C-alpha cells in the first residue's frame, strides 16, 4: 500500500510541474497574437495552422541556433531556457489553436 501511495504522489507531483502549453504561449502571444495569427513584428511567418512537428523543429532550431531568419536574434533568447517538455507542450498547444 505504501508503494501505491508513493507512486500516486509521484505522478501527482509530476503533473503539477508538467509544462502547460497554453500558459507558456501567453509570452509568445505578445508578438504572434492570441491565436498565433500574426506575423511577429511583421517579419515572421504566421504560425497558426502549423503542425506540432514543424513547431517543434522551429523551436529546437531557434534554441540551438540552426533555424531562423530576421528574428533569429529575437527568438533564440526566448527559447533558450525551454525544456523539451516545454517545447512539446507549446507545439501541442499552438497546433491545436483554431
Gaussian input, Z-matrix of N, CA and C with variables (Angstrom, degrees):
# hf/3-21g

backbone

0 1
 N
 C     1     B1
 C     2     B2     1     A1
 N     3     B3     2     A2     1     D1
 C     4     B4     3     A3     2     D2
 C     5     B5     4     A4     3     D3
 N     6     B6     5     A5     4     D4
 C     7     B7     6     A6     5     D5
 C     8     B8     7     A7     6     D6
 N     9     B9     8     A8     7     D7
 C    10    B10     9     A9     8     D8
 C    11    B11    10    A10     9     D9
 N    12    B12    11    A11    10    D10
 C    13    B13    12    A12    11    D11
 C    14    B14    13    A13    12    D12
 N    15    B15    14    A14    13    D13
 C    16    B16    15    A15    14    D14
 C    17    B17    16    A16    15    D15
 N    18    B18    17    A17    16    D16
 C    19    B19    18    A18    17    D17
 C    20    B20    19    A19    18    D18
 N    21    B21    20    A20    19    D19
 C    22    B22    21    A21    20    D20
 C    23    B23    22    A22    21    D21
 N    24    B24    23    A23    22    D22
 C    25    B25    24    A24    23    D23
 C    26    B26    25    A25    24    D24
 N    27    B27    26    A26    25    D25
 C    28    B28    27    A27    26    D26
 C    29    B29    28    A28    27    D27
 N    30    B30    29    A29    28    D28
 C    31    B31    30    A30    29    D29
 C    32    B32    31    A31    30    D30
 N    33    B33    32    A32    31    D31
 C    34    B34    33    A33    32    D32
 C    35    B35    34    A34    33    D33
 N    36    B36    35    A35    34    D34
 C    37    B37    36    A36    35    D35
 C    38    B38    37    A37    36    D36
 N    39    B39    38    A38    37    D37
 C    40    B40    39    A39    38    D38
 C    41    B41    40    A40    39    D39
 N    42    B42    41    A41    40    D40
 C    43    B43    42    A42    41    D41
 C    44    B44    43    A43    42    D42
 N    45    B45    44    A44    43    D43
 C    46    B46    45    A45    44    D44
 C    47    B47    46    A46    45    D45
 N    48    B48    47    A47    46    D46
 C    49    B49    48    A48    47    D47
 C    50    B50    49    A49    48    D48
 N    51    B51    50    A50    49    D49
 C    52    B52    51    A51    50    D50
 C    53    B53    52    A52    51    D51
 N    54    B54    53    A53    52    D52
 C    55    B55    54    A54    53    D53
 C    56    B56    55    A55    54    D54
 N    57    B57    56    A56    55    D55
 C    58    B58    57    A57    56    D56
 C    59    B59    58    A58    57    D57
 N    60    B60    59    A59    58    D58
 C    61    B61    60    A60    59    D59
 C    62    B62    61    A61    60    D60
 N    63    B63    62    A62    61    D61
 C    64    B64    63    A63    62    D62
 C    65    B65    64    A64    63    D63
 N    66    B66    65    A65    64    D64
 C    67    B67    66    A66    65    D65
 C    68    B68    67    A67    66    D66
 N    69    B69    68    A68    67    D67
 C    70    B70    69    A69    68    D68
 C    71    B71    70    A70    69    D69
 N    72    B72    71    A71    70    D70
 C    73    B73    72    A72    71    D71
 C    74    B74    73    A73    72    D72
 N    75    B75    74    A74    73    D73
 C    76    B76    75    A75    74    D74
 C    77    B77    76    A76    75    D75
 N    78    B78    77    A77    76    D76
 C    79    B79    78    A78    77    D77
 C    80    B80    79    A79    78    D78
 N    81    B81    80    A80    79    D79
 C    82    B82    81    A81    80    D80
 C    83    B83    82    A82    81    D81
 N    84    B84    83    A83    82    D82
 C    85    B85    84    A84    83    D83
 C    86    B86    85    A85    84    D84
 N    87    B87    86    A86    85    D85
 C    88    B88    87    A87    86    D86
 C    89    B89    88    A88    87    D87
 N    90    B90    89    A89    88    D88
 C    91    B91    90    A90    89    D89
 C    92    B92    91    A91    90    D90
 N    93    B93    92    A92    91    D91
 C    94    B94    93    A93    92    D92
 C    95    B95    94    A94    93    D93
 N    96    B96    95    A95    94    D94
 C    97    B97    96    A96    95    D95
 C    98    B98    97    A97    96    D96
 N    99    B99    98    A98    97    D97
 C   100   B100    99    A99    98    D98
 C   101   B101   100   A100    99    D99
 N   102   B102   101   A101   100   D100
 C   103   B103   102   A102   101   D101
 C   104   B104   103   A103   102   D102
 N   105   B105   104   A104   103   D103
 C   106   B106   105   A105   104   D104
 C   107   B107   106   A106   105   D105
 N   108   B108   107   A107   106   D106
 C   109   B109   108   A108   107   D107
 C   110   B110   109   A109   108   D108
 N   111   B111   110   A110   109   D109
 C   112   B112   111   A111   110   D110
 C   113   B113   112   A112   111   D111
 N   114   B114   113   A113   112   D112
 C   115   B115   114   A114   113   D113
 C   116   B116   115   A115   114   D114
 N   117   B117   116   A116   115   D115
 C   118   B118   117   A117   116   D116
 C   119   B119   118   A118   117   D117
 N   120   B120   119   A119   118   D118
 C   121   B121   120   A120   119   D119
 C   122   B122   121   A121   120   D120
 N   123   B123   122   A122   121   D121
 C   124   B124   123   A123   122   D122
 C   125   B125   124   A124   123   D123
 N   126   B126   125   A125   124   D124
 C   127   B127   126   A126   125   D125
 C   128   B128   127   A127   126   D126
 N   129   B129   128   A128   127   D127
 C   130   B130   129   A129   128   D128
 C   131   B131   130   A130   129   D129
 N   132   B132   131   A131   130   D130
 C   133   B133   132   A132   131   D131
 C   134   B134   133   A133   132   D132
 N   135   B135   134   A134   133   D133
 C   136   B136   135   A135   134   D134
 C   137   B137   136   A136   135   D135
 N   138   B138   137   A137   136   D136
 C   139   B139   138   A138   137   D137
 C   140   B140   139   A139   138   D138
 N   141   B141   140   A140   139   D139
 C   142   B142   141   A141   140   D140
 C   143   B143   142   A142   141   D141
 N   144   B144   143   A143   142   D142
 C   145   B145   144   A144   143   D143
 C   146   B146   145   A145   144   D144
 N   147   B147   146   A146   145   D145
 C   148   B148   147   A147   146   D146
 C   149   B149   148   A148   147   D147
 N   150   B150   149   A149   148   D148
 C   151   B151   150   A150   149   D149
 C   152   B152   151   A151   150   D150
 N   153   B153   152   A152   151   D151
 C   154   B154   153   A153   152   D152
 C   155   B155   154   A154   153   D153
 N   156   B156   155   A155   154   D154
 C   157   B157   156   A156   155   D155
 C   158   B158   157   A157   156   D156
 N   159   B159   158   A158   157   D157
 C   160   B160   159   A159   158   D158
 C   161   B161   160   A160   159   D159
 N   162   B162   161   A161   160   D160
 C   163   B163   162   A162   161   D161
 C   164   B164   163   A163   162   D162
 N   165   B165   164   A164   163   D163
 C   166   B166   165   A165   164   D164
 C   167   B167   166   A166   165   D165
 N   168   B168   167   A167   166   D166
 C   169   B169   168   A168   167   D167
 C   170   B170   169   A169   168   D168
 N   171   B171   170   A170   169   D169
 C   172   B172   171   A171   170   D170
 C   173   B173   172   A172   171   D171
 N   174   B174   173   A173   172   D172
 C   175   B175   174   A174   173   D173
 C   176   B176   175   A175   174   D174
 N   177   B177   176   A176   175   D175
 C   178   B178   177   A177   176   D176
 C   179   B179   178   A178   177   D177
 N   180   B180   179   A179   178   D178
 C   181   B181   180   A180   179   D179
 C   182   B182   181   A181   180   D180
 N   183   B183   182   A182   181   D181
 C   184   B184   183   A183   182   D182
 C   185   B185   184   A184   183   D183
 N   186   B186   185   A185   184   D184
 C   187   B187   186   A186   185   D185
 C   188   B188   187   A187   186   D186
 N   189   B189   188   A188   187   D187
 C   190   B190   189   A189   188   D188
 C   191   B191   190   A190   189   D189
 N   192   B192   191   A191   190   D190
 C   193   B193   192   A192   191   D191
 C   194   B194   193   A193   192   D192
 N   195   B195   194   A194   193   D193
 C   196   B196   195   A195   194   D194
 C   197   B197   196   A196   195   D195
 N   198   B198   197   A197   196   D196
 C   199   B199   198   A198   197   D197
 C   200   B200   199   A199   198   D198
 N   201   B201   200   A200   199   D199
 C   202   B202   201   A201   200   D200
 C   203   B203   202   A202   201   D201
 N   204   B204   203   A203   202   D202
 C   205   B205   204   A204   203   D203
 C   206   B206   205   A205   204   D204
 N   207   B207   206   A206   205   D205
 C   208   B208   207   A207   206   D206
 C   209   B209   208   A208   207   D207
 N   210   B210   209   A209   208   D208
 C   211   B211   210   A210   209   D209
 C   212   B212   211   A211   210   D210
 N   213   B213   212   A212   211   D211
 C   214   B214   213   A213   212   D212
 C   215   B215   214   A214   213   D213
 N   216   B216   215   A215   214   D214
 C   217   B217   216   A216   215   D215
 C   218   B218   217   A217   216   D216
 N   219   B219   218   A218   217   D217
 C   220   B220   219   A219   218   D218
 C   221   B221   220   A220   219   D219
 N   222   B222   221   A221   220   D220
 C   223   B223   222   A222   221   D221
 C   224   B224   223   A223   222   D222
 N   225   B225   224   A224   223   D223
 C   226   B226   225   A225   224   D224
 C   227   B227   226   A226   225   D225
 N   228   B228   227   A227   226   D226
 C   229   B229   228   A228   227   D227
 C   230   B230   229   A229   228   D228
 N   231   B231   230   A230   229   D229
 C   232   B232   231   A231   230   D230
 C   233   B233   232   A232   231   D231
 N   234   B234   233   A233   232   D232
 C   235   B235   234   A234   233   D233
 C   236   B236   235   A235   234   D234
 N   237   B237   236   A236   235   D235
 C   238   B238   237   A237   236   D236
 C   239   B239   238   A238   237   D237
 N   240   B240   239   A239   238   D238
 C   241   B241   240   A240   239   D239
 C   242   B242   241   A241   240   D240
 N   243   B243   242   A242   241   D241
 C   244   B244   243   A243   242   D242
 C   245   B245   244   A244   243   D243
 N   246   B246   245   A245   244   D244
 C   247   B247   246   A246   245   D245
 C   248   B248   247   A247   246   D246
 N   249   B249   248   A248   247   D247
 C   250   B250   249   A249   248   D248
 C   251   B251   250   A250   249   D249
 N   252   B252   251   A251   250   D250
 C   253   B253   252   A252   251   D251
 C   254   B254   253   A253   252   D252
 N   255   B255   254   A254   253   D253
 C   256   B256   255   A255   254   D254
 C   257   B257   256   A256   255   D255
 N   258   B258   257   A257   256   D256
 C   259   B259   258   A258   257   D257
 C   260   B260   259   A259   258   D258
 N   261   B261   260   A260   259   D259
 C   262   B262   261   A261   260   D260
 C   263   B263   262   A262   261   D261
 N   264   B264   263   A263   262   D262
 C   265   B265   264   A264   263   D263
 C   266   B266   265   A265   264   D264
 N   267   B267   266   A266   265   D265
 C   268   B268   267   A267   266   D266
 C   269   B269   268   A268   267   D267
 N   270   B270   269   A269   268   D268
 C   271   B271   270   A270   269   D269
 C   272   B272   271   A271   270   D270
 N   273   B273   272   A272   271   D271
 C   274   B274   273   A273   272   D272
 C   275   B275   274   A274   273   D273
 N   276   B276   275   A275   274   D274
 C   277   B277   276   A276   275   D275
 C   278   B278   277   A277   276   D276
 N   279   B279   278   A278   277   D277
 C   280   B280   279   A279   278   D278
 C   281   B281   280   A280   279   D279
 N   282   B282   281   A281   280   D280
 C   283   B283   282   A282   281   D281
 C   284   B284   283   A283   282   D282
 N   285   B285   284   A284   283   D283
 C   286   B286   285   A285   284   D284
 C   287   B287   286   A286   285   D285
 N   288   B288   287   A287   286   D286
 C   289   B289   288   A288   287   D287
 C   290   B290   289   A289   288   D288
 N   291   B291   290   A290   289   D289
 C   292   B292   291   A291   290   D290
 C   293   B293   292   A292   291   D291

   B1=1.4528
   B2=1.5283
   B3=1.3327
   B4=1.4596
   B5=1.5231
   B6=1.3404
   B7=1.4662
   B8=1.5206
   B9=1.3165
   B10=1.4610
   B11=1.5240
   B12=1.3186
   B13=1.4619
   B14=1.5230
   B15=1.3195
   B16=1.4574
   B17=1.5239
   B18=1.3271
   B19=1.4632
   B20=1.5187
   B21=1.3168
   B22=1.4618
   B23=1.5250
   B24=1.3278
   B25=1.4662
   B26=1.5207
   B27=1.3211
   B28=1.4611
   B29=1.5261
   B30=1.3163
   B31=1.4708
   B32=1.5220
   B33=1.3096
   B34=1.4618
   B35=1.5238
   B36=1.3276
   B37=1.4660
   B38=1.5178
   B39=1.3115
   B40=1.4605
   B41=1.5164
   B42=1.3258
   B43=1.4626
   B44=1.5216
   B45=1.3215
   B46=1.4630
   B47=1.5261
   B48=1.3198
   B49=1.4522
   B50=1.5258
   B51=1.3233
   B52=1.4587
   B53=1.5255
   B54=1.3055
   B55=1.4554
   B56=1.5258
   B57=1.3056
   B58=1.4554
   B59=1.5214
   B60=1.3195
   B61=1.4572
   B62=1.5146
   B63=1.3137
   B64=1.4595
   B65=1.5268
   B66=1.3180
   B67=1.4643
   B68=1.5223
   B69=1.3248
   B70=1.4655
   B71=1.5238
   B72=1.3270
   B73=1.4634
   B74=1.5218
   B75=1.3083
   B76=1.4682
   B77=1.5223
   B78=1.3226
   B79=1.4629
   B80=1.5257
   B81=1.3104
   B82=1.4665
   B83=1.5294
   B84=1.3405
   B85=1.4566
   B86=1.5211
   B87=1.3064
   B88=1.4612
   B89=1.5246
   B90=1.3145
   B91=1.4673
   B92=1.5283
   B93=1.3328
   B94=1.4654
   B95=1.5256
   B96=1.3371
   B97=1.4553
   B98=1.5179
   B99=1.3194
   B100=1.4633
   B101=1.5200
   B102=1.3086
   B103=1.4658
   B104=1.5211
   B105=1.3292
   B106=1.4679
   B107=1.5234
   B108=1.3284
   B109=1.4597
   B110=1.5279
   B111=1.3109
   B112=1.4669
   B113=1.5210
   B114=1.3103
   B115=1.4633
   B116=1.5257
   B117=1.3078
   B118=1.4683
   B119=1.5220
   B120=1.3239
   B121=1.4606
   B122=1.5289
   B123=1.3175
   B124=1.4717
   B125=1.5212
   B126=1.3300
   B127=1.4632
   B128=1.5208
   B129=1.3194
   B130=1.4706
   B131=1.5219
   B132=1.3146
   B133=1.4546
   B134=1.5269
   B135=1.3123
   B136=1.4596
   B137=1.5246
   B138=1.3301
   B139=1.4623
   B140=1.5257
   B141=1.3282
   B142=1.4646
   B143=1.5239
   B144=1.3178
   B145=1.4549
   B146=1.5199
   B147=1.3193
   B148=1.4675
   B149=1.5222
   B150=1.3281
   B151=1.4610
   B152=1.5312
   B153=1.3221
   B154=1.4683
   B155=1.5239
   B156=1.3210
   B157=1.4693
   B158=1.5299
   B159=1.3243
   B160=1.4695
   B161=1.5265
   B162=1.3137
   B163=1.4670
   B164=1.5259
   B165=1.3162
   B166=1.4631
   B167=1.5210
   B168=1.3201
   B169=1.4675
   B170=1.5257
   B171=1.3219
   B172=1.4628
   B173=1.5299
   B174=1.3223
   B175=1.4644
   B176=1.5233
   B177=1.3246
   B178=1.4680
   B179=1.5248
   B180=1.3172
   B181=1.4569
   B182=1.5218
   B183=1.3271
   B184=1.4688
   B185=1.5212
   B186=1.3184
   B187=1.4659
   B188=1.5250
   B189=1.3304
   B190=1.4718
   B191=1.5255
   B192=1.3377
   B193=1.4594
   B194=1.5158
   B195=1.3310
   B196=1.4622
   B197=1.5190
   B198=1.3141
   B199=1.4603
   B200=1.5174
   B201=1.3082
   B202=1.4514
   B203=1.5040
   B204=1.2922
   B205=1.4484
   B206=1.5150
   B207=1.3359
   B208=1.4637
   B209=1.5289
   B210=1.3172
   B211=1.4702
   B212=1.5213
   B213=1.3147
   B214=1.4687
   B215=1.5302
   B216=1.3073
   B217=1.4590
   B218=1.5189
   B219=1.3208
   B220=1.4606
   B221=1.5230
   B222=1.3195
   B223=1.4649
   B224=1.5237
   B225=1.3091
   B226=1.4670
   B227=1.5283
   B228=1.3277
   B229=1.4716
   B230=1.5381
   B231=1.3280
   B232=1.4642
   B233=1.5237
   B234=1.3292
   B235=1.4648
   B236=1.5246
   B237=1.3111
   B238=1.4694
   B239=1.5246
   B240=1.3203
   B241=1.4681
   B242=1.5248
   B243=1.3292
   B244=1.4593
   B245=1.5261
   B246=1.3046
   B247=1.4677
   B248=1.5268
   B249=1.3136
   B250=1.4676
   B251=1.5304
   B252=1.3294
   B253=1.4660
   B254=1.5221
   B255=1.3318
   B256=1.4653
   B257=1.5254
   B258=1.3242
   B259=1.4655
   B260=1.5238
   B261=1.3099
   B262=1.4652
   B263=1.5265
   B264=1.3291
   B265=1.4649
   B266=1.5220
   B267=1.3248
   B268=1.4636
   B269=1.5212
   B270=1.3188
   B271=1.4646
   B272=1.5249
   B273=1.3173
   B274=1.4657
   B275=1.5199
   B276=1.3237
   B277=1.4640
   B278=1.5269
   B279=1.3175
   B280=1.4677
   B281=1.5281
   B282=1.3157
   B283=1.4662
   B284=1.5274
   B285=1.3273
   B286=1.4682
   B287=1.5252
   B288=1.3189
   B289=1.4663
   B290=1.5241
   B291=1.3009
   B292=1.4727
   B293=1.5002
   A1=111.00
   A2=116.43
   A3=119.66
   A4=111.23
   A5=115.83
   A6=119.53
   A7=110.94
   A8=116.39
   A9=120.95
   A10=109.90
   A11=116.81
   A12=120.36
   A13=111.41
   A14=116.60
   A15=120.22
   A16=110.66
   A17=116.54
   A18=120.15
   A19=111.41
   A20=116.95
   A21=120.43
   A22=110.66
   A23=117.00
   A24=119.59
   A25=111.13
   A26=117.20
   A27=120.85
   A28=110.76
   A29=117.01
   A30=121.34
   A31=109.87
   A32=117.34
   A33=121.62
   A34=110.60
   A35=117.35
   A36=121.29
   A37=110.85
   A38=117.51
   A39=121.02
   A40=110.51
   A41=117.39
   A42=120.14
   A43=111.88
   A44=117.41
   A45=120.49
   A46=110.55
   A47=116.17
   A48=120.34
   A49=113.30
   A50=117.32
   A51=120.46
   A52=109.32
   A53=114.95
   A54=120.51
   A55=110.05
   A56=116.05
   A57=123.12
   A58=107.15
   A59=116.17
   A60=121.21
   A61=113.83
   A62=116.85
   A63=119.96
   A64=110.79
   A65=116.81
   A66=120.61
   A67=110.77
   A68=116.85
   A69=120.34
   A70=111.30
   A71=117.18
   A72=120.98
   A73=112.77
   A74=118.70
   A75=120.15
   A76=111.16
   A77=117.44
   A78=120.78
   A79=110.04
   A80=116.67
   A81=122.18
   A82=111.24
   A83=115.78
   A84=121.39
   A85=112.71
   A86=117.15
   A87=120.15
   A88=110.61
   A89=116.94
   A90=121.22
   A91=112.77
   A92=117.29
   A93=121.21
   A94=113.59
   A95=118.11
   A96=121.60
   A97=111.45
   A98=116.00
   A99=122.11
   A100=112.71
   A101=116.97
   A102=121.45
   A103=111.19
   A104=116.84
   A105=123.20
   A106=111.53
   A107=115.54
   A108=121.32
   A109=114.46
   A110=117.53
   A111=121.04
   A112=112.17
   A113=114.69
   A114=120.83
   A115=105.42
   A116=117.34
   A117=121.17
   A118=109.98
   A119=114.99
   A120=122.35
   A121=111.77
   A122=115.74
   A123=123.33
   A124=113.04
   A125=117.28
   A126=120.83
   A127=113.46
   A128=118.19
   A129=119.83
   A130=110.89
   A131=114.33
   A132=119.99
   A133=107.49
   A134=116.14
   A135=120.46
   A136=106.83
   A137=116.78
   A138=120.64
   A139=113.51
   A140=117.74
   A141=119.85
   A142=108.15
   A143=115.88
   A144=120.27
   A145=114.41
   A146=117.53
   A147=120.00
   A148=108.94
   A149=115.76
   A150=118.55
   A151=109.55
   A152=115.31
   A153=121.00
   A154=112.24
   A155=117.61
   A156=120.36
   A157=111.26
   A158=116.89
   A159=120.71
   A160=110.54
   A161=116.34
   A162=120.60
   A163=110.20
   A164=116.43
   A165=121.01
   A166=110.72
   A167=116.69
   A168=120.88
   A169=110.95
   A170=116.93
   A171=120.37
   A172=110.90
   A173=117.47
   A174=120.31
   A175=111.65
   A176=116.68
   A177=119.33
   A178=111.20
   A179=116.66
   A180=120.51
   A181=112.36
   A182=116.55
   A183=119.30
   A184=109.94
   A185=115.70
   A186=120.64
   A187=111.68
   A188=116.69
   A189=118.65
   A190=113.74
   A191=116.35
   A192=120.19
   A193=115.79
   A194=117.76
   A195=120.41
   A196=113.37
   A197=118.46
   A198=121.64
   A199=108.77
   A200=115.44
   A201=119.45
   A202=113.38
   A203=113.40
   A204=121.50
   A205=109.55
   A206=116.15
   A207=119.77
   A208=114.66
   A209=117.25
   A210=119.75
   A211=113.27
   A212=116.71
   A213=120.14
   A214=110.91
   A215=117.23
   A216=121.43
   A217=113.15
   A218=116.45
   A219=121.24
   A220=111.10
   A221=116.17
   A222=120.34
   A223=113.87
   A224=117.97
   A225=119.93
   A226=111.94
   A227=119.65
   A228=118.39
   A229=112.94
   A230=117.00
   A231=120.12
   A232=111.96
   A233=116.80
   A234=119.93
   A235=114.11
   A236=117.81
   A237=120.06
   A238=113.77
   A239=118.51
   A240=120.88
   A241=113.56
   A242=117.00
   A243=119.19
   A244=109.70
   A245=115.67
   A246=120.49
   A247=108.73
   A248=115.96
   A249=120.58
   A250=110.06
   A251=116.75
   A252=120.40
   A253=111.48
   A254=117.05
   A255=120.90
   A256=110.20
   A257=116.10
   A258=120.86
   A259=110.08
   A260=117.01
   A261=120.74
   A262=110.28
   A263=116.78
   A264=120.85
   A265=111.02
   A266=116.90
   A267=120.30
   A268=111.32
   A269=116.73
   A270=120.97
   A271=110.83
   A272=116.14
   A273=120.41
   A274=110.17
   A275=116.67
   A276=119.99
   A277=111.66
   A278=117.72
   A279=120.79
   A280=110.50
   A281=116.91
   A282=119.45
   A283=112.47
   A284=117.23
   A285=120.57
   A286=112.91
   A287=117.63
   A288=120.82
   A289=109.20
   A290=115.12
   A291=120.98
   A292=110.28
   D1=-39.22
   D2=179.79
   D3=-62.57
   D4=-37.78
   D5=178.59
   D6=-64.21
   D7=-41.42
   D8=179.72
   D9=-62.45
   D10=-45.98
   D11=179.12
   D12=-63.97
   D13=-40.40
   D14=178.21
   D15=-62.16
   D16=-47.67
   D17=-179.82
   D18=-63.98
   D19=-39.87
   D20=178.41
   D21=-63.43
   D22=-41.77
   D23=179.23
   D24=-68.27
   D25=-34.00
   D26=177.65
   D27=-65.75
   D28=-44.30
   D29=177.54
   D30=-62.81
   D31=-43.63
   D32=179.50
   D33=-61.60
   D34=-46.78
   D35=-179.67
   D36=-63.15
   D37=-39.62
   D38=178.66
   D39=-63.69
   D40=-39.91
   D41=-178.47
   D42=-67.87
   D43=-29.41
   D44=178.02
   D45=-64.57
   D46=-39.15
   D47=-175.94
   D48=-94.84
   D49=3.49
   D50=179.25
   D51=-65.08
   D52=146.99
   D53=-179.26
   D54=-64.81
   D55=139.81
   D56=177.74
   D57=-114.76
   D58=106.63
   D59=-175.86
   D60=-58.66
   D61=-40.27
   D62=-179.20
   D63=-63.62
   D64=-43.83
   D65=178.53
   D66=-65.69
   D67=-44.96
   D68=178.59
   D69=-60.74
   D70=-36.97
   D71=-176.49
   D72=-67.67
   D73=-20.13
   D74=-179.79
   D75=-56.24
   D76=-35.43
   D77=176.04
   D78=-67.04
   D79=-41.75
   D80=-178.67
   D81=-67.06
   D82=-34.90
   D83=-174.89
   D84=-61.78
   D85=-23.58
   D86=178.25
   D87=-54.56
   D88=-42.39
   D89=-179.54
   D90=-100.51
   D91=-36.97
   D92=-173.35
   D93=-89.91
   D94=-9.07
   D95=-178.61
   D96=89.58
   D97=155.35
   D98=-175.92
   D99=-60.49
   D100=-28.30
   D101=179.41
   D102=-115.28
   D103=22.84
   D104=178.49
   D105=60.06
   D106=28.14
   D107=-172.78
   D108=-93.16
   D109=-3.14
   D110=-175.70
   D111=-106.28
   D112=150.49
   D113=168.34
   D114=-81.40
   D115=114.20
   D116=-176.48
   D117=-57.54
   D118=127.52
   D119=-179.01
   D120=52.09
   D121=27.63
   D122=-178.16
   D123=57.36
   D124=25.16
   D125=-177.95
   D126=-126.46
   D127=-27.17
   D128=-173.59
   D129=-86.50
   D130=170.70
   D131=169.71
   D132=-73.52
   D133=153.59
   D134=173.54
   D135=-79.52
   D136=123.58
   D137=-173.44
   D138=-90.18
   D139=-8.80
   D140=175.22
   D141=-59.54
   D142=133.95
   D143=179.35
   D144=92.81
   D145=-9.85
   D146=176.79
   D147=-70.67
   D148=146.17
   D149=175.10
   D150=-83.36
   D151=165.91
   D152=-174.92
   D153=-60.65
   D154=-36.16
   D155=-179.17
   D156=-65.27
   D157=-40.87
   D158=179.66
   D159=-67.14
   D160=-41.01
   D161=178.94
   D162=-65.34
   D163=-44.78
   D164=178.68
   D165=-59.25
   D166=-45.70
   D167=-179.98
   D168=-62.24
   D169=-42.09
   D170=179.85
   D171=-65.26
   D172=-47.55
   D173=-178.88
   D174=-63.94
   D175=-42.65
   D176=176.80
   D177=-64.83
   D178=-37.52
   D179=177.46
   D180=-65.28
   D181=-42.78
   D182=174.92
   D183=-60.85
   D184=-41.60
   D185=-177.05
   D186=-63.19
   D187=-41.94
   D188=-178.68
   D189=-96.16
   D190=3.34
   D191=174.38
   D192=82.26
   D193=13.20
   D194=-177.97
   D195=-101.16
   D196=2.61
   D197=-175.56
   D198=-136.40
   D199=147.34
   D200=170.53
   D201=126.02
   D202=146.35
   D203=177.06
   D204=-106.02
   D205=-124.20
   D206=-175.30
   D207=-63.59
   D208=-18.83
   D209=-178.62
   D210=-103.14
   D211=10.97
   D212=-179.48
   D213=-56.28
   D214=-43.63
   D215=-179.56
   D216=-66.30
   D217=-26.07
   D218=177.76
   D219=-83.13
   D220=-41.76
   D221=-174.70
   D222=-77.09
   D223=-35.78
   D224=-176.48
   D225=-54.95
   D226=-48.98
   D227=177.76
   D228=-65.87
   D229=-27.15
   D230=179.99
   D231=-68.21
   D232=-32.13
   D233=-174.94
   D234=-105.17
   D235=-7.35
   D236=-171.87
   D237=-58.97
   D238=-29.96
   D239=-178.37
   D240=-99.92
   D241=6.34
   D242=177.90
   D243=-75.84
   D244=135.88
   D245=175.66
   D246=-81.85
   D247=170.40
   D248=175.59
   D249=-60.39
   D250=-37.26
   D251=177.87
   D252=-67.61
   D253=-38.30
   D254=176.61
   D255=-61.44
   D256=-45.89
   D257=-179.05
   D258=-63.53
   D259=-42.26
   D260=178.06
   D261=-62.09
   D262=-44.28
   D263=179.96
   D264=-63.83
   D265=-43.43
   D266=177.32
   D267=-62.03
   D268=-46.44
   D269=-178.96
   D270=-61.43
   D271=-42.38
   D272=179.08
   D273=-64.19
   D274=-45.41
   D275=-178.88
   D276=-66.19
   D277=-51.09
   D278=-176.85
   D279=-59.90
   D280=-41.72
   D281=-179.09
   D282=-68.82
   D283=-16.01
   D284=-179.80
   D285=-94.39
   D286=-9.54
   D287=-177.37
   D288=-65.38
   D289=130.68
   D290=178.58
   D291=-111.46

